[in-house]
Amino acid sequence: MKGLEHAIAGTALHVVGPHDDLDEIKETAMEDMKSVLNRIDKSGEGVCVQASTLGSLEALLEFLKTPVVNIPVSGISIGPVHKKDVMKASVMLEKKKEFATILAFDVKVTPEAREMADDL
């Protein structure tokens, strides 16, 4: 199928038929992501979380918001940790050092990202 390389791991796959309402299906497809995005701290302070799939990301976010843990999340991503992710997390060094962290689950870290993190 064309375009699957852009699909987010763990999300539902919707097949659009000739009589389906494309806008309605787009809205349904975005519901999973909206629920995840609503868990991001709007103040911009918090750790960054990366996971291999949407389900893993949701589980991590649920754990981090429990009263025992209570760690705010300022950014999320699915897939490998890239240099840009390290740059985004490093912004917290100036705000709150304890949040200058990427919590990564089941993802690879690119050599460029590792090198940049080591230099910080």
Secondary structure, DSSP 4 states (H G I P E B T S, - for coil): -TTGGGSPTTSPP-PPPTTS-HHHHHHHHHHHHHHHHTTS-TTS-SEEEEESSHHHHHHHHHHHTSTTT---EEEEEES-B-HHHHHHHHTHHHH-GGG--EEEES--B-HHHHHHHHH-
